[in-house]
Amino acid sequence: MTPAVDTPRASSAHGLEPSAYEADGEGRAALPRRVFVIGATGTIGRAAVRALLRRGHEVVCLVRPRAGVGGALTPEASAQLLPGATLRVGDVGDAASLARDGFRGERFDVLVSCLASRTGTPKDAWDIDHRAQVLALEAARQAGVTQVVLLSAICVQKPRLAFQHAKLAFEKHLIDSGLTYSIVRPTAFFKSLSGQVDRVKRGKPFLLFGDGRLTACKPISDDDLAEYLARCIDDPSRRNRVLPIGGPGQAITPRQQGEQLFALLGRPPRFRQVPVALLDTIIAVLGLLGRVLPSLADKAELARIGRYYATESMLAWDPARGSYDAAATPSTGHDTLLDFHGRLLRGEATIERGDHAVF
Ligand SMILES: NC(=O)c1ccc[n+]([C@@H]2O[C@H](COP(=O)([O-])OP(=O)(O)OC[C@H]3O[C@@H](n4cnc5c(N)ncnc54)[C@H](OP(=O)(O)O)[C@@H]3O)[C@@H](O)[C@H]2O)c1
C-alpha cells in the first residue's frame, strides 16, 4: 500500500481561515456527530476527546475499570480527565462487553481509536493494537458507524517490530472494511522527546545514540495532533487516506534537541554518546535468555524498540531513494518542542511517561 500524503488544511483554531466544512469561525463542525472513542484515557486520547468536544461533537468513551499508567485511574478519576464526555466502563477486548457496556444498542456515526498497547510487547500489541480494534470496529459497524479515524504511527511504514506489524494488520483490516477511514500516522510526540529534561536540569549530560545525528523527527504536540484527528471527521480531503503528519517547523535531530535544551537553561551543551552496538549486545543477550524465560523475551522486544527509535527517523520514508524525507513529511499545528521544554523547565507543564521510554 502506498500512503497518499495529505497537505493539512489551515485551521481557524490556529488563527487561519475557517474551512468550508465549519459552521463558524470558532472551529465547530458544520455537522456535529455522535462519536465513540476508544483509548480515551491515553495521552492522545484525552487531547482528542477535548478536540472533538471543542468541535461540537457528542463524545462517548469506553474506559476500563482501572485505566491510566499502572491502572492508577478509577472511573471517577477517568471522568475528571475527560470533562464533557460520557464515560462507559467495559472491556474493549471483549465483543460482548463492547456491545453491552459500550455501544448499548445505540446509534453512532464515527469511531475514533487512540487505543494502543501500553507495553509494546508482542502479545499485548496483538491483543490491543490488532484484536481489540478488530472487535471494536465490528461493534461500531453494528451500531451504524460509517466512518473511522485511527491513530497509528509513522514508523509502521518500515515495520520491524511486533507492534508495528499488529498496527499494520489492523490498518489493512480497516481499509478492507469498506467504511470511510482516515489513518493518521504521526511522528514523535513531545512526551517521547522529553525524558531527559529532568536529568539535564539536574546538571547531567544529554545522552545521545551515536553522534546524535542518526535520526530526525518533526515533533508534534498532543493538542495539534488531536486537532488534526478531530478534523478528519469533517474534512473530505482526509477521507480514505493514510496520513503521515508532523508538527510545525523543520525536522530536528536528537543533538539539536539537546542543544536547544541547554540554550533554554543558559548552559553550554554537554553530551554523552552511547554506542548503538550496546543495544545490539543487550538485544542479543536478552534474546538468547528469552528462549528460556519468556519475561526476558519481552525485555528483548523492548530493547529492539529502543534500537529502532535510536536508528530510524520519524519522517516519511522514500522507498525509491532508500532514505527519510523531511520535506515529504507534512506539518500541522503551531506548538514547538522548544516552547514545551521551556514550559516543562518552568514547571508549567508535565509529562506522563509510559513503558516506551528509552532514557
Ligand atoms: N510516542 C510517540 O512518540 C508516538 C509517535 C507516533 C505514534 N505513536 C502512536 O500513538 C499511539 C498511542 O499513543 P499514546 O501515547 O496516546 O498512548 P497511551 O498514552 O499509552 O494510551 C493508550 C490507550 O490505550 C488504552 N489501552 C491500552 N491497553 C489497553 C487494554 N488492555 N484495555 C483497554 N484499553 C487499553 C489505554 O487505556 P488505559 O488508560 O486503560 O491503560 C489508553 O487509553 C500508539 O499507537 C503509538 O504507536 C506514538
The ligand as an SDF file (V2000), in Angstrom:
LIG
                    3D

 48 52  0  0  0  0  0  0  0  0999 V2000
    5.0620    8.0820   21.4990 N   0  0  0  0  0  0  0  0  0  0  0  0
    5.2910    8.5650   20.2920 C   0  0  0  0  0  0  0  0  0  0  0  0
    6.1900    9.3820   20.0760 O   0  0  0  0  0  0  0  0  0  0  0  0
    4.4250    8.1290   19.1550 C   0  0  0  0  0  0  0  0  0  0  0  0
    4.6850    8.6490   17.8940 C   0  0  0  0  0  0  0  0  0  0  0  0
    3.8410    8.2990   16.8490 C   0  0  0  0  0  0  0  0  0  0  0  0
    2.8000    7.4350   17.0670 C   0  0  0  0  0  0  0  0  0  0  0  0
    2.5920    6.9230   18.3020 N   0  0  0  0  0  0  0  0  0  0  0  0
    1.4710    6.0120   18.4680 C   0  0  0  0  0  0  0  0  0  0  0  0
    0.4500    6.6500   19.2160 O   0  0  0  0  0  0  0  0  0  0  0  0
   -0.3520    5.6470   19.8160 C   0  0  0  0  0  0  0  0  0  0  0  0
   -0.8530    5.9440   21.2390 C   0  0  0  0  0  0  0  0  0  0  0  0
   -0.2160    6.9400   21.8470 O   0  0  0  0  0  0  0  0  0  0  0  0
   -0.4950    7.4230   23.3430 P   0  0  0  0  0  0  0  0  0  0  0  0
    0.8120    7.9130   23.8190 O   0  0  0  0  0  0  0  0  0  0  0  0
   -1.6840    8.2850   23.4090 O   0  0  0  0  0  0  0  0  0  0  0  0
   -0.8490    6.0340   24.0840 O   0  0  0  0  0  0  0  0  0  0  0  0
   -1.0640    5.7800   25.6410 P   0  0  0  0  0  0  0  0  0  0  0  0
   -0.9470    7.0490   26.4020 O   0  0  0  0  0  0  0  0  0  0  0  0
   -0.1990    4.6400   26.0250 O   0  0  0  0  0  0  0  0  0  0  0  0
   -2.6130    5.3200   25.7000 O   0  0  0  0  0  0  0  0  0  0  0  0
   -3.0430    4.0790   25.2500 C   0  0  0  0  0  0  0  0  0  0  0  0
   -4.5280    3.9860   25.3510 C   0  0  0  0  0  0  0  0  0  0  0  0
   -4.9200    2.6320   25.0020 O   0  0  0  0  0  0  0  0  0  0  0  0
   -5.6140    2.0570   26.1070 C   0  0  0  0  0  0  0  0  0  0  0  0
   -5.2780    0.6500   26.3450 N   0  0  0  0  0  0  0  0  0  0  0  0
   -4.0530    0.0860   26.3120 C   0  0  0  0  0  0  0  0  0  0  0  0
   -4.1480   -1.2190   26.6720 N   0  0  0  0  0  0  0  0  0  0  0  0
   -5.4630   -1.4530   26.9490 C   0  0  0  0  0  0  0  0  0  0  0  0
   -6.1970   -2.5910   27.3820 C   0  0  0  0  0  0  0  0  0  0  0  0
   -5.6030   -3.7710   27.5930 N   0  0  0  0  0  0  0  0  0  0  0  0
   -7.5350   -2.4690   27.5720 N   0  0  0  0  0  0  0  0  0  0  0  0
   -8.1480   -1.2790   27.3630 C   0  0  0  0  0  0  0  0  0  0  0  0
   -7.5190   -0.1610   26.9630 N   0  0  0  0  0  0  0  0  0  0  0  0
   -6.1730   -0.2480   26.7540 C   0  0  0  0  0  0  0  0  0  0  0  0
   -5.1540    2.8330   27.3240 C   0  0  0  0  0  0  0  0  0  0  0  0
   -6.1360    2.6750   28.3270 O   0  0  0  0  0  0  0  0  0  0  0  0
   -5.7410    2.6440   29.8970 P   0  0  0  0  0  0  0  0  0  0  0  0
   -5.6390    4.0690   30.3070 O   0  0  0  0  0  0  0  0  0  0  0  0
   -6.8820    1.9120   30.4880 O   0  0  0  0  0  0  0  0  0  0  0  0
   -4.4400    1.9050   30.0090 O   0  0  0  0  0  0  0  0  0  0  0  0
   -5.0540    4.2410   26.7700 C   0  0  0  0  0  0  0  0  0  0  0  0
   -6.3370    4.8230   26.7240 O   0  0  0  0  0  0  0  0  0  0  0  0
    0.4160    4.3810   19.7120 C   0  0  0  0  0  0  0  0  0  0  0  0
   -0.2290    3.6600   18.7050 O   0  0  0  0  0  0  0  0  0  0  0  0
    1.7830    4.7890   19.2630 C   0  0  0  0  0  0  0  0  0  0  0  0
    2.3950    3.8130   18.4540 O   0  0  0  0  0  0  0  0  0  0  0  0
    3.3710    7.2480   19.3440 C   0  0  0  0  0  0  0  0  0  0  0  0
  1  2  1  0
  2  3  2  0
  2  4  1  0
  4  5  1  0
  4 48  2  0
  5  6  2  0
  6  7  1  0
  7  8  2  0
  8  9  1  0
  8 48  1  0
  9 10  1  0
  9 46  1  0
 10 11  1  0
 11 12  1  0
 11 44  1  0
 12 13  1  0
 13 14  1  0
 14 15  2  0
 14 16  1  0
 14 17  1  0
 17 18  1  0
 18 19  2  0
 18 20  1  0
 18 21  1  0
 21 22  1  0
 22 23  1  0
 23 24  1  0
 23 42  1  0
 24 25  1  0
 25 26  1  0
 25 36  1  0
 26 27  1  0
 26 35  1  0
 27 28  2  0
 28 29  1  0
 29 30  1  0
 29 35  2  0
 30 31  1  0
 30 32  2  0
 32 33  1  0
 33 34  2  0
 34 35  1  0
 36 37  1  0
 36 42  1  0
 37 38  1  0
 38 39  2  0
 38 40  1  0
 38 41  1  0
 42 43  1  0
 44 45  1  0
 44 46  1  0
 46 47  1  0
M  CHG  2   8   1  16  -1
M  END
$$$$
